[in-house]
Amino acid sequence: MSKSAVATVVAVALSLSLVNARADAQTGSSTTKSAGKTATTSSTTTTSSPAAAPAAPAAPVTQNYSWTSTGKPVPQTPAKQTGAAAPAASGQPAAAGQATTATTTTATTRTGKKAKADDTIVFFTPSQPNIGVAKGWSKFYNYISLSPGQEQMPFMLTMSNGGPGHGAFEQLKIFLSGQQLATEKDFKGSQLQLKMDGTLNAGNNQIIIQGYSPVAGAQISWKLTTKQPVITTVKPLTGPPGETLTISGRNFATNVAITQVSIGGQAATVVSSAGKTITVQMPSGLPPGDNNVVVAVGGVQSKPFKSVSSKAAPQVSSCDFVSSAPGQAITISGKGFSTKSSDNEVTIGGVVAPINSVSATSISVTIPEGVPYPSWNNAIVVKTSGVESKGDVKINVQQRVIPNDGVPEQ
């Protein structure tokens, strides 16, 4: 090949290489631009997935909810909100919270034995959860108001991060009365449970929740629970006014100040209170028959226990003798006596008198030798089934025998 031919071939090769290089450069530029578009598109798409939250909120959306509880529903005005309206099922601002109760349930195990009953009840829960109305940081104000004495009750605070149709907050800061209570790290999954024994105070307790979410609609809800008192037995089942009753059960208070007991709708005097027993005195004025017993701890009531009966007091109206000697028989008239001799007890001047015969309206006894002799105005008292009689009938104990007709016996 001539030198001129070789030069021509080299020139063509160099030209082809230059063309290919330009083509490669153009292809590379197109890929880079395409990759750039892909990165940009990917960044926009992933805004709904978890992303790093800002170190501190620049301008949080604040939602002010005022929720209180005294253990009973408390009517309140709708929650005041600033920044934006919180979404709710009704399209209205979230309403104030209210107390609710739950029925105690028991489960049956595979062995046929009943599982331990769950006495947990909801003492208070907001009527609407805290819902972030915008992406970024949201701030919620919650309040629990306790009556004096209720701060001594055993409480459990349960929070749920997220819920049906709502996402969860990625970051949380929870404060109680200005002190940090928890963060998202204290949650186990979506749940947080904290014992509040001795933590809450009488009056208003402010709970502030700060939550961050990259999207709107994240929610956090909470409830305050306690244990419902349960009555299992009452002894004795029958008694007169002033009789001491022992109430057994569970979830009772150890403080008399927050323990109330009613029998037949009337307040009974609480003598002592422990975790499993309460002693009270039977109130006066109860009607005969069964009366419901209800124990309340800080306003949380037990289910009624129906079996305590109050006996009507027997009445002594007269005696057939104004004066008589020891060893002599007398007849006491009245009503409400038992026709069973062993159910009745008669005392004259505080000394038990032997019973000769009984009916519903009269009792025959012998004046006991132990009564001071002579003595005057000795009270005649009848106790029927432990219930002391009413009336003011008296007898003189002396040698002179005077029937009730006022004429001395000859």
C-alpha angles and dihedrals in degrees: 000000000000122000091249092054092050091051090051092052092049091049091052091049092050090049092051092049091051091050092049091048091053090048091050091048091051091048092050092050091050091050091049092051090046090050089050090054090049092051091048092048091047091052091054093047096051096057088098092055124076113293135177111279123226116265091240132008114257098198113354121202105244122209116186114206119176109201123168136176138193094172091275133074110280117199111228141167119267116279114278113233134189129192098025140353115270115235116247135173091253094044089244129109115281112275126233119277126260139197119256135185132216129209116248109244137191128207130210119230125218089259090062094249120127115250119231111285117250106229093181115131131179106252093183140351132168114255089229130033123239105266125187109231095197139023117269125039124352128186126206130191116207128177134201116191118197129192117233109285095023091092087072093061121104108255134180121201113208121187127188119201109208129358145191108327093001133089128228129255113255094209128030136183115186122189131187116200091337096312121107109252104177148334134212088275090068092060120099101215104313096335134087123183122185129177108231098190107145091356101098123067134214108268126023121355114190120212115192118193120192115188135178124207129163089220136043122256102049112146142196123191132184145185137195114222136185138173122273114228113246126202116210104167141006122199129227100022093200128043147139126251110293093026113141113241126194115213116197127194140094143284093039121150124252090218122078090204093072096036120096127177126189127189117193088349093303124113115252121208109253110220099178140351131201135163094275107015138049126185119205140166120245109250121235125248097041115152117242116265134042118345128188118245116208127182119201125191113193089337095310106123131211123226112272116272107210116199112079111116127196119211119220112239116252117240128226111205105168150345125224091230131054092191133012143153130254113276093032122119121240133180122227117204128202139095142271094051120145117245087221110085095212091059091061132071124186125195128186113197088347094304118116112246123211112250117230101179140345142204133168091270106028142037127195116210140166118241103248122237091232094072111105109261120246102018136145137218097017109178118238109215128180123197116196116190088342094306113123120229127248121227139078106245118151138180135201115230110211142113093272111086115209121177119216090260087076095244115117116233116250 
